[in-house]
Amino acid sequence: MDTAQKILDLIEPFVQEGKILPRTFDQIDNNIDDFVFLQNFDKLVACAGLKDCKEGGMGEIYALAVSKEAQNQGFSAKLLHEIMKKARIANFSKIFALSKHNAQWFLKQGFTQIKISELPKKRQALFDHQRNSLIFFKDVQ
């Protein structure tokens, strides 16, 4: 099965719950280089995209998911480690994520909550005020 399809299948339950924004196969496939993912026994169990905001040396984490079967087994911390590695390679100075559901996890991982006004200007313009996500920020070290 195609990696993009595996990512879609992994995030689908979270899309259904409203925790992750829906994405098409083409959106995932065209941005496949954004993704880091973890496998367990050849099964995709965690993924996240990290895209370049092209402003302020910032990267945005999106479509972060750990399969329900793999939760509470340390995969989210391993996934964040891989995201940070990717961010360092890309020379990002900061990363951020928008989320409505995982505030405690982000804070526990050393993120701080920021305001919309602290996002890159282009990303501020795309902010969905109806969704009203919280914004979490972390320095890349």
Summary of the structure (lengths in Angstrom):
residues: 141
radius of gyration: 14.3
end to end distance: 35.0
largest distance: 42.6
contacts: 384
relative contact order: 0.15
helix: 40%
strand: 28%
